[in-house]
Amino acid sequence: MRLLLLIFFSIFSFGDGHIFVYHRFDDNRYPTTNISTKTLRAEFNYLKKHGYKVVKLSDFVKKITKHEEIPDNWVAFTIDDGFKSFYTHGLKVFREYNYPFTLFIAVKYTDKGYRDYVSWKELQEIAKYGDIEFHSYSHGHYVRMNTRGIKDDIEKGLALMKRYLNYKPNFFVCPYGECDIGILKIIASYYFRAVFNQNIGAVNGKCTDRYNIDRSAIVGSNKRDFKLYLKFKELCGVAFRYPLYYPNRGFIGEIRIDLEDKSIKEAEVFISGYGWRKVKVVDGKIRYHANKRVHRDRIKIGVKVKNRIKLMVLSK
């Protein structure tokens, strides 16, 4: 089982596909998680025009599991949470283009009949056109829960999916993208074939960890983000050394990252709230004295070499 700290293969080898995540469709009440179907069609048309191939999410996982090369033109689409706007607005666009998709549901909101979420009956209809997978029961903050609480949440959601959909999901998405090392170990103890986060990045069959697969979130009407994300590649050969957990008192002193490729002399380091900063690389080692205080409960630390990127989530 491979987690975040594994040293991966050569940085500049093999192809890289991309997985995107959406949430709401034509729902202007929530602009930070919404996309218009007009923009969605524009993105789909861009993929068709430029020779991209939209495949099932399971096709990515098969390649990763077998450590096989993923074609550069592969794209997969996921939708998180199970908002009703996917059923009423988004689904018809996916059907129009005949694009496969995977819907990850937060089971509690469907089971309790929340108005903004799909019903079990609607999920059965959606399942005729795409795959339904698991996004926890309560969509709670796992970093604030103990091990038993996380397991209870997972097991309750799985039991309901079995009851109403007669299905055991293969894939899991961490609520809020909070997939730190400890949480990943708990999730990986179940039978899931793959676990997905919500980090900007790419997917490389030779080095991507199948228990921490990157997906880029697409919201709003900014076409630039979609096209930019398609250019990103997986940065392989990375080991995050420090910090590995949310920093004490929210203060990041030094960031330590090791790169397998010793020929790299310069990179960029990312800290949520501060953006990217150029740093020197000496013999494959980044030792950046950030001396930054972070104010968010969930932050990302990342490294980038040209258009190759790798991010890690730290949650309070």
N, C-alpha and C positions, 0 to 999 in steps of 0.2 A: 504494500500500500504506500502510495507516494503522496506526501503533503508539501506544504509550501517551501520547506527548507532543502529540498533535494537539489543537488547540482545537476543541471541539465546539459544537453549536448551542445555542439558548436552553434554559435550565434547566427551565423549566416548560411545555414543549411535548410533545405526543404521549403515547402510551400506553407502558406498561412491562409486559413479561411476566417470568416467573420460571423459571429452570432449577434443578433440585435434583439433588444427587448422593448416592448411597448406596454402601456398600461391602459389609458383611456382613449376613446376615439370620438371626435366631434363633441366633446364635453368641455365647453369653455369655462365651466365653474372652477376647474382645476388646471390652470395653464402649465404648471410645473410637471404634470404627468400626462398631459393630453397631446394628441396629434390629430390634425384634421384629416379626413379621408382624401381631401384634395392633395395634401402633401404626401400622404401615403401612396396615392396613385403616381405622383411624380417620382417618388423614390423607386417604385416598382418599374416604372418606365425606364428610369436610368439604368437599372440592373439589366433589363432586356436589351437596351441599346448597346450596352458595353460588354455583353457576353458573359454576364454572371449566371450561375446556375443555383437556383434555390432548391435546397435538399432538406430532407427530414433531419431533425436534431439527432435522431438515433444514428444517422449516417456519420455524423461527426464523432459520436461516442465510439462507434465501431473502429474508426481509424485510430483514435487515441488509444483505445484498449489494445490494439494490435501494433501500436507504434509505427503506423504507416503514414506516408506522406498525404497531406490534405491539399487538394488543388487550390491554387490561389483564387480561383473564381467561385469557390463555394461560399454560399450564404445560407444561414438558417434563421428563422424568425420564431421568437417566443413572446408570449403575452403573460404578464404577471397579475395575480390577485383574483381575477375572475369578475371584473366589473361588467355590468350589464351592457355598457356601451360597446363592448366588443361584439356581443350578440346582436345588438340592434343596428350597429353602424360598421364595425370593422370586418366582421365575418363576410359580408357580401363582397368586399373588395378582394379578400383572399380567394374567395370562390371565383370571382371574375377572372383573376389571373391564374387560377388553378395552382396556387402556391401552398405548399404544406406549412403547418404551424404547430406549435406546442403551447397549450394553455396551462399555466401553473396556477392552481387554485388555493386560496386560503379558505379552508373547508368550513370554518366556523360561520362565516358570513353567508355562505350558501345554505348551510344546515339550519340556521336560525331565520332565514328568509329576509335578510336585509334588502331593502328596496333597490339599492344601487348595485347589487350583485346578481349573477345568474342563478337560476334555480336548478335543482337536480334534473328536472325535466328538460330545461334548456341545455344543460350540459350533455345530456344524452343525445340531443339534436346536434350540438357542436361536434360531438365525438364521431359523427358520420363523415366529417370533413378534415379533422385534425386529431392530434393526440392530447389527452388530458393527463397532467402530471401534478406533482405535490409541492405545495408552497407553505407547509405547516398547517396546523389546525387553527391557532389563534392569531397568527402573524404578530406574535409578541417579540419582545427584545430578548433573544436567547442569552445575550451577554449578562443580563440581569437575573437569569434563572439558574438554579443549580442543576446538576446532572439529572436528577430524578424528575425535575420539572420539565426539562427539555424532552426527556424520553416519554413522559406522560403526554406531552403535547403531540409528539410525533405519532405515538401509538393510537391516540384518540382520533386523529385525522385519518390515519390509515384504515382504522376500523370502519369509519363512516364512508370512505371511498369504496371499500369492499362491499358494504351494505347496499349503497345506492347505485354504484356503477359496476359492481361485481368485477373489480379491477384492483390489482396491486401495482402501484406506480413504480416505475424504474428510476425516475429522475427526481431530484430535489433541488429547490432553490431556497437559499437562506433568507429568512425574513430581514428586510432592510439591507440585504447584502452583508450582514454581520457574520462573516465566516472567518473567525480567528482560529488559531491552531487548535485550541481546546474544543471548540464547537465542532470543528471538522472531524475530530477523532470520535466524538459521540455519534455524529451522523453516519460516519463511515462504518460504524459497528452494525448498522442495519444492512439490508440487502441492496441498497440503491446502486445502480450501475454507474451513476455519475452525479456530481453535485456542482451547481452553478452559482456564480456570484453576480455582481453587477459592477464590474470594473471595466473601464475602457481598455480595449486590447484586442488581441487576435488569438487564433487557435492553431497550434502547430502539432501535428500528429506525432512527432518524434519527441516532443518535450513537454507538452501541456499536461498538467496533473489532472486526471479525470475526476478528482474530488475537489477541484477548485478551478472551474472553467470560466474564462472571461466572457462577459456579454456586454455590449455597449448599449446604453439606454438612449433612445431617440424620443425627443419631445419637441413640441412647438413647430415652427415653420422654417427653421434654419436648415436649409438644404446643405449649407457648407459643412455642418457637423457630420451628416451622413456620408458625404463624399470624403471628408477628412478621415473618418474612422475606417473607411475601406482601404486607406493607404497604410494603416498601422500594421506592424508585424509583431509576432511574439518575440520577446527578448529572452532567449534561452541562455543557459549557463549562468543563472543568477542564484545567489544565496543571500537572503536577508539575514543579517547577523544581529543587529541591534538598532532600535528596540523591536522586540517581538510581541510585546503587549503594550496596552495603553500606558503612556509615560506617567510616572508618579507626579502628582500635583499638576498634571497637564503640561509639563516642561520637557521639551526635547533638547537634550544637550548635543550629543554626537549621534550621527547616523552612520552605521557600518554596513556596507554591502560589498560582497565579493563577486567578481565576474570571472568566468572561466577563461575568457579570451584575454590573455595578457598583453595583446598588442593595442588594446584600446587605451587611449591617453586622455580622453575627455568624454564626459557624459553630463546628463542633467538629472537632478534629484527633485522630486515633488513632495510637498507637504501641503495638506489641505489648508486653505486660507492664505497660503503664501505663494502658490504657483510653482513654476519650475525655476531652478537655479543651476547654472553651469558649475561643474565641479571637476577637479583633476582626478585622474585615475593613475595610480602608481602600482605597477606589477599586478594589475587586476583588482586592486583594492580601492574602495571609496571610503574615505574617513572624513566626513563632512561635519564640521562643528556648527550645527544649525543655531543652537541657543535660541530656540523659539518656544513661545507659550501658545498652546492650542486651546481653543474655547468650545470645540464641538465634542459631543459625546462619541461620535464616530469619525475617525480621520483616515486618510489614505496617505501612505508613503510609497513613492515609486521611483523608478529609475528609467531613463530613456537614453538610447544611443541611436542617433539619427531618427528614423521612423519606427524603431523597435522599442517596445514599452513593456514594463511589468509593474503592477501595483499590488500593494498589500493593505488589507484593512485592519485597523486597530480600534477596538471598541471599548468604551469605558465600563 
